Amino acid sequence: MFGNIGVFTPYGLLLPYLFRSARRYGTFLLYFGCPLVGLELLQMLLRVGSFDTDDVILNVLGASISFVLFAAVGRTLERRESKRRYKM
């Protein structure tokens, strides 16, 4: 269970960093969720695993947790930067 959450936490940090449009949560879910569901479907079709909705939910949860951390740190940094701009 924790493996499914932990393995996908880097995606919550990398996707918004690499793609500016993924800094909105809805877009982030599309960028992350669609390939994830595609992989689960491929597992089922190729018979190397099964389509497990628990995996999808836990993977999205792991990526979402790190996305929230990315958003919180990003907002904090933006506030500090804007304060520095106005002091000068």
C-alpha positions in Angstrom: 0.0 0.0 0.0 2.7 2.5 1.0 4.7 1.4 -2.1 2.0 2.5 -4.4 1.9 5.9 -2.7 5.6 6.4 -2.4 6.6 5.4 -5.9 4.5 8.0 -7.5 5.3 11.0 -5.2 8.0 12.3 -7.5 5.4 12.9 -10.2 3.6 15.5 -8.1 6.9 17.5 -8.0 8.1 16.9 -11.5 5.0 17.4 -13.6 4.3 21.0 -12.3 8.0 21.8 -12.5 8.3 20.6 -16.1 5.0 21.7 -17.5 3.7 25.1 -16.5 0.1 24.2 -17.3 0.3 21.3 -14.8 0.4 23.8 -11.9 -3.4 23.7 -11.8 -4.6 20.6 -10.1 -7.2 19.6 -12.8 -4.6 19.7 -15.5 -2.1 17.9 -13.3 -4.7 15.1 -12.8 -5.1 14.8 -16.6 -1.4 14.7 -17.2 -0.9 12.1 -14.5 -4.2 10.2 -14.5 -4.6 9.4 -18.2 -1.3 7.6 -18.7 -1.8 5.9 -15.4 -5.2 4.5 -16.4 -3.6 3.6 -19.8 -0.9 1.6 -18.1 -3.4 -0.3 -15.9 -5.4 -1.1 -19.1 -2.3 -2.4 -20.8 -1.6 -4.6 -17.8 -5.0 -6.1 -18.1 -4.9 -6.5 -21.9 -1.4 -8.0 -22.0 -2.2 -10.2 -19.1 0.9 -9.2 -17.1 -1.3 -8.0 -14.2 -4.8 -6.9 -13.6 -6.7 -3.6 -13.7 -6.8 -2.7 -10.0 -8.7 0.5 -9.0 -7.0 0.4 -5.7 -3.6 0.9 -7.5 -5.0 3.9 -9.4 -6.4 5.5 -6.3 -3.2 5.0 -4.2 -1.0 6.2 -7.1 -3.1 9.4 -7.6 -3.0 9.9 -3.8 0.8 9.7 -3.7 1.2 12.2 -6.6 -1.5 14.5 -5.1 0.3 14.7 -1.7 3.5 15.8 -3.3 1.6 18.2 -5.7 0.1 19.9 -2.6 3.6 20.2 -1.1 4.9 21.6 -4.4 2.1 24.2 -4.5 2.6 25.2 -0.9 6.4 25.7 -1.3 5.8 27.5 -4.6 3.4 30.0 -3.0 5.7 30.6 -0.1 8.6 31.3 -2.5 6.4 33.6 -4.6 5.4 35.6 -1.5 9.0 36.0 -0.4 10.0 37.1 -3.9 7.2 39.7 -4.1 8.1 41.1 -0.7 11.7 41.5 -1.9 10.6 43.3 -5.0 8.6 45.9 -3.1 11.3 46.6 -0.6 13.8 47.6 -3.3 
